[in-house]
Amino acid sequence: MAVTIKDVAALAGVSPSTVSRVCNDHSAISRETKEKVRRAMAELNYEPSPGPGAPSGQRVRLIGLVLPPSSRTAYENPFYLETLRGISQFCNQRQYTAAVVTGQDEEEVLRSLQTMRQSGQLEGVILLYSKTGDAIVEYLCETGTLYVVIGKPNQLAEQTICIDNDNLLAGREATDYLWDLGHRKIAYLGCGSGFLFSADRKSGYQLSLLQHELSPRPEYCLELEEPREDGALRALLRLEDRPTAVVVSDDIYAVVLERTCMRMDLSVPEDVSIISFNNSPFAQITSFQLTTVDINSFQLGFEAASQLVNHVENPDLLAAKIIVPHRIVERSSCRRLAAGNENE
């Protein structure tokens, strides 16, 4: 089996991105680290692939910002826009150039990243999402590209720099909030495609129910691949024992839920209370104003850029995990049930 950059990194006790920089004789790598990596390369008979040509003139320090592959959803979600604003502000302060990378599928994103690497200007990548089975993460690891994940890493957790919220806790607190208002029939609406933030929020929702001695009901848990009205969503609202409240993983999905309620002659919050996540502009443009969990999207982006640049300029730093706090913003989409009406 051919020796890989990961094998060299493991033997030298450094990250794959450090090995990649030694191969390119990066000036930020100390002489001691370079010698250690080169000894490991020699011991394993590792032959690095020819590196990209160095650009002429002043070096552009480029950071790739990878959105989830999507035909349109990523462009519509204010979470990504606010996170990009935080990243851009930090990059501008430190004179790094940020370039957005996305596409309709993983292959299109990978082609863009390969072009960036071949330019010789790519310092690292920020992934604005985290999901299971991500071929883009595998590519970054295989090529030794420095990267930061906004979210919980799905693989190589101890070696991955990540910026995240405590989504398990946030999901539990959102459900506790509805419980405190007297709701007992609480549903969950999330997104699919293996996104880990939604899975953690769902786990927090289920944990809250169990702590309040309520058994999670399968018919109350719904996950949609796209934020659009779906037959399953209508079926949820047509249940004879319809939920009185819903925890929704994203404001966009909450808007879809509200519109579905309107078409079914259900009123928010009189018939269905809603608490969602992100505190995006969508939270304040609905016919009611959404009670929502503010996850500080700008700060997530700012911290991600800060960590990436710090590791670019100090390659021997250990991978860090930063937790950005959240808070519930109360508005008008939830109502308190009268005492004794918990099962209405």
N, C-alpha and C positions, 0 to 999 in steps of 0.2 A: 504494500500500500504506500502511495506517495506521501512524503512528509509535507505537512501543511503548516501554515503560519501559526495555527493554534498549537501545534506540537512544539514549535520553537518557543512560543510564549510560555507554555507550561513549564518547559525545562529551564528557561531563564527566570521564571517567576515574575513576569511582567504581563501586560495586556497585549492582545493581538495588535491593537492600534500602535503601541510603542514599537513592536517589531517592524510594522510597516514603515514607521518614521525612521527607524534605524536604516532600513533598506534604502530609504531616500535621503539618508544623511541629513536629517532635519536638525537645524541648529539648536532647537529647544531641548534636545536630548543630551544629557550629560555624557562626558567621556566614559565614566565608569559604567553607565547603563549600556552605552554602545558596545563596549568591550564585552560585557556579560552576554548580550544578545548575540554578538558575532561568534563568541565561543560556542554558544548553543547551536548556532547555524552550522558551524564547522563540525561539531560533534554529530549532528544529525544529517550532515551532507545536504543541507537545505539550499536549493538554488532559487533565489527570489525571481519572480517574473520581472521583465524589464519595466521599470517605472515610467510614468508619464513624463514627457519632456518638460523642463522648467520653462515657464513663460518669460518672455523678454520684458525688460523695463521693470517698473515697480510691481512688487508682488501684490496680487489681490487676495485677501483673506476671505474665502468664500465659505458660507455655511448653508447647507441644504435643509430646507424645512419641508418635511414630508407629511402631506395630508393623506388620509385613508383613500385608497383607490375607490373612485365612485364616478358615475356619469354626471351627477349633479348635487347629491346630498351634501357633500363636504363644502361646496361653494355657498350653500344656503344657510348653513348653521352659524349663528353669531358667535358660538363658543370659539370656533377656529379663528374668526376675525379678531376677537378680543385677545386671544392667545398670541396671534401673530403680531398684534400691536405691542404687547409686552416684550416679545422677542426683538422686534425691530428697534424699540427704544434703547434696549441695552446694546445691541449691535452697533447702532449709530454712535453711541457714547464711546465705544471702544474701536471704532473704525473697522468693523467687519461688514462684509456685504452678505445680505441674506437673500436667498432665492427660493421661491416656493416650487415644490415638486409634487405633482399629482398626475393622475391619469385615470382612464376608465377601468383599468385592471392593473394587476401587479406587474405584468410584463412591460407595460408602458412606463410605469414608475421606475422599474429597474433599468430600462434603456436610458432614461434621463440621468439616473445616478451614475451609470457607467460613463456617460459623456462628461459629467462633472469631474469624475476621478481622472479621466484621461486629460483633462485640461491642466492638471497639476496644481490647481488652485484650491481644491476642496480641503478644508481643515477638519470638518466634521459634519454630522447630521443630527437634526432634532426631529424625532418622530412625534407627531402631535396626537398619537393614539397608541393603544396597545391592544392586541387581539391574539387569539390562539392561532397557531399554524401560519405564522407570517413569513413568507419567503423573503421579504425585504430585510428583516432582521437577520435571517440566515446569510444573505448576501453580505451585509455589513460585517458580520462576524468572520466570514470566510476571507474577506479582503482586508481585515484588520482596520476597518474604518472606524474612527472614533464616533460614538453616537450617544445621545441622551434620549430617554423615553419620557414623555409626559403620560403618566399612568403607571400601572403595576407591570413590571416585566414578566413575560410569560416563560422566559428561559434565561439561564445564566444570571439568576437574580443577584447573586453575591458579587458579580463582576459588572453589573449594569448600573450606570448612573441614571437615576430616575427622580422625577418630580411628580408628586401625586397628592391627592386628597385622601383622607381616610373614608373611602366610599362605603365601607361596611358600617362604620359608625354613623355616617350621614344618612344612609338608608334606614338604620334603626331609629335615629332621632326623628326623621320625617314621619315614620309610622307611629312612633310614640306621640307625636304632636296630634295626629288624628285620634289616637286612643284617648288622649287627654280631653279632646272635644266631645267624647262620648261615642265615637264610632267603633263598631265591632265587626262590621262587614266591610273589610278593607281589601281592595284589589291592588294588583301591581301591573303597570304597563311599561315595558322596556323595549330596547332595540335588540336585534339579533346579531348575526355575523360574528359571534364570538368576542365581542368587545368586553374587556374585563371590567371596565368601570360599571357597566350595567349589571353584569353578573354579581359584582360585589354589593351594589345597591339592592339588588333582589335578595341577596343573602342577608343583608341587614334588615330588610323588610320581614323576611321569614323569622329571623332571630327575635325581632320585637314581638311578633305574634306568639311565638312559643313562650317568651318571657311573661306574656300576659295570659298564658294558658289558652291560647287559641290555636287550633290546628290549621296550617296553611292549606288552602283549598285549591287543587289544580285548576279548576275552572275559573278561578279568580286571578291566575297568573297568565299574562298575555305578552308575547314578544313579537314585534313586527320588524320585518327587514327594512321597510321604508316608512317614513312618517306620512302615511296617507290612510284614508278611511279604508277599513278592511271588514270583510264579512264577520271575522272573528270578534272584532271590536263591537259590532252591532249585536252579535250573539251574547257577548258579555252583558251589555246593557238591557237585553231582553230577558235575562234570567228571571225566573219567578222570585228567586231570593236575591235580587239585584244588589250589588254592593252600594253602600251609601257614600263611600269615599275611595279615591284611587291615588296611590303613589305613582308618579310618572317620572321616568328616568331622565327626561329632557324636555325643555319648554316647547320645542317644536311638536313633540308628540302630544303634549298637553293641549296645544292649539287644535290639533286634529281631533282629540277627544272632545273638546268643547264644541267644535262644529258638528261632530256626530251627535252629541247630546241635543243640540239645537234642532237638527233634522228629525230627531225622534221625539221632539216636544218634551225634552227633559231640561230642567233648569239647573244652572250652576250658580250658587252652591245649594239651592233649596233641595234639589233631588240628588245631586252628586257633588261632593266636595273634592277638590283637586289640590294636591301639593306636588310641585315638580322641582326640577334642578336647573341650575345655571344662572338664573337671574338675568336672562338676556333681554333685549328690547321686546321680544315676543311676550314677556311676562306682563308688560304694561299696555299692550295694544289690543288685547282681547276685550270682549264686551264686559267682562269682569277683570280685575287685575289679579294675576296669579300670586298666590303664596308660593314661595320657591326657596330652594337652598342655594345661596350664593357661594360658589366654589372658588371665587377670586381668579377668574380666567386670566386676567392681565398678569397677576402675580405668578401664576403657573408658567406663563411664557417668559417673563422676566428672569425667574429663577433658573429655568432651563437654559437660557442663553448664558447666564452668569456661570453656571456649572460647566457648560461646554467650553467657553473661553478660558476659564481657569484651568481646565485639563489640557487645552491646547498649549497654554503658556507654561504649565507645570505638569509635564507628562507623568511624573512619578506619584501624583496624588492618587489616593485610593478612591474607588467608586463610592459615591455618596447617595443617600436616599433622603430627599427633602419632602416633608409633609406640609402642605399649605392648608391653613385652617379654613373652615366653612362656617356659615351662619344661616339661620332661617330668617327670611324676610317675610313678615306677615302682611298680607293684603286681604282681598275680599273673596277669594275662591274657596274658602273653607268656612263652614258654619258649625256652631255648637249644637249638638242634639239635646233636646230637653231631657231632663232626668226621667228615666223610665222608658225613654223612646229609643234606646240603644239598638233595638232590633227592628226599627221601623223600615 
